Amino acid sequence: MSMDRISISNGAIDRTVQSNPTEEVKSSSISTQLPANPSDDAVSLSESARDAERLNRMMDDSRAGRLDAVREAIANGTYNVAGSDIAAKLIDLNTR
């Protein structure tokens, strides 16, 4: 089976193309002005943004530590999980 052409008709688009068939689409009238010297740019973070960044780093470090401990336990053969815990997680993930 082959499809040679798909025709989708939209009256608003068709009328626009008919009235200006050769006119190119004009760019937005929004002007962007670049600073004269890129070194004039500055970024300033609020205290709450700095706090959020610190918390994010702490959580990443904590998670990395937990993952390293699990990896080590798996490598040593000492990592044990109860089957009921696995089943509960699977049921929880499939009932959301």
MORA-V297777 format. One record per residue. N is the residue number from 1. RES is the residue in one letter. PHI is phi in degrees with one decimal (none if undefined). Layout:
N_RES_PHI ; N_RES_PHI
This chain:
1_M_none ; 2_S_-132.4 ; 3_M_-115.7 ; 4_D_-88.4 ; 5_R_-155.8 ; 6_I_-114.0 ; 7_S_-113.1 ; 8_I_-117.7 ; 9_S_-112.7 ; 10_N_-134.7 ; 11_G_-55.8 ; 12_A_-65.1 ; 13_I_-70.0 ; 14_D_-59.3 ; 15_R_-65.4 ; 16_T_-66.1 ; 17_V_-66.8 ; 18_Q_-68.2 ; 19_S_-78.4 ; 20_N_-134.2 ; 21_P_-67.2 ; 22_T_-109.1 ; 23_E_-76.3 ; 24_E_-79.3 ; 25_V_-70.1 ; 26_K_-87.2 ; 27_S_-73.2 ; 28_S_-59.5 ; 29_S_-82.0 ; 30_I_-73.4 ; 31_S_-100.5 ; 32_T_-111.8 ; 33_Q_-106.8 ; 34_L_-91.1 ; 35_P_-63.8 ; 36_A_-61.6 ; 37_N_-128.5 ; 38_P_-57.0 ; 39_S_-73.2 ; 40_D_-75.5 ; 41_D_-70.1 ; 42_A_-147.3 ; 43_V_-122.0 ; 44_S_-130.6 ; 45_L_-100.6 ; 46_S_-73.7 ; 47_E_-61.1 ; 48_S_-67.5 ; 49_A_-68.0 ; 50_R_-66.2 ; 51_D_-62.9 ; 52_A_-63.1 ; 53_E_-65.3 ; 54_R_-62.6 ; 55_L_-61.9 ; 56_N_-61.4 ; 57_R_-63.6 ; 58_M_-63.2 ; 59_M_-66.2 ; 60_D_-62.3 ; 61_D_-64.1 ; 62_S_-64.0 ; 63_R_-64.1 ; 64_A_-61.5 ; 65_G_-64.0 ; 66_R_-65.0 ; 67_L_-64.2 ; 68_D_-62.6 ; 69_A_-64.6 ; 70_V_-66.8 ; 71_R_-59.9 ; 72_E_-64.6 ; 73_A_-64.6 ; 74_I_-64.8 ; 75_A_-63.1 ; 76_N_-80.9 ; 77_G_79.9 ; 78_T_-105.2 ; 79_Y_-86.7 ; 80_N_-126.2 ; 81_V_-129.6 ; 82_A_-70.0 ; 83_G_-58.9 ; 84_S_-66.0 ; 85_D_-67.2 ; 86_I_-64.0 ; 87_A_-61.8 ; 88_A_-63.1 ; 89_K_-65.4 ; 90_L_-63.4 ; 91_I_-65.5 ; 92_D_-60.7 ; 93_L_-66.8 ; 94_N_-91.0 ; 95_T_-109.9 ; 96_R_-78.9
